[in-house]
Amino acid sequence: MRDLLYVPILHEEVDLGSSGPALARRGAAQAGERRWALHQETVRRFWESVTECLGRFDPRTMRIYQDGVPVDGALGRRIIEEGAGRGSRNYRLILDLLNRGAQLQAAEQPALLVQEYENLRSQGHQAPSLEQRERLLEERDVYIARVIDSTLRKGEMGVLFIGAGHDVLGHVASDIRVREAKDPGKLQLYISELLFGTDFGKVQALARYVAARVDVS
């Protein structure tokens, strides 16, 4: 068996490139001040929990796959360093793991990523339909799963950092044993309740789950 730690992630503003500030402003406006403050604290504690979890494993056995990173080697490392320099908790964690012996693996197809970024910038009648967005997301998920299957070796622990809205797990090879850092469905529900829900108590309960200690033993 091969091992994969599946880390569904909460994207921060700095992770979303030039679209990040506008998306963050939109999220803050939808959620309201109290919920957005809770969200900021939840994201901080989430990454602390993920970092603590990965600290229990030998980074020299890790092969890292990152949402949105289509290259590895020196260029891939530069992308991670730049993201870490902008303050991304996700990229800071990966950079620390790379510095301690982990290996970065290109995870995405560049052409599909370009289309994703174009979709994020599109507005009004130029915006893609829900069906088009879902089709592109599935294409990315299938591609990432194939990359993992072709590169993850026995004795290694793959670590996939991927947005909670993805479904890479539905395409992962059967001989790969998957451990989830968090339930992606619950993370999606948390975001939905944060932005659109009317029950603040439910948001708080989901936030506690998101921020809780990660146990993948």
Secondary structure, 3 states (H helix, E strand, C coil): CEEEEEEEECCCHHHHHHHHHHHHHHHHHHHCHHHHHHHHHHHHHHHHHHHHHHCCCCHHHEEEEECCCCCCHHHHHHHHHHHHHCCCHHHHHHHHHHHCCCEEECCCCHHHHHHHHHHHHCCHHHCCCHHHHHHHHHHHHHHHHHHHHHHCCCCCEEEEEEECCCCHHHHCCCCEEEEECCCHHHHHHHHHHHHHCCCHHHHHHHHHHHHCCCCCC
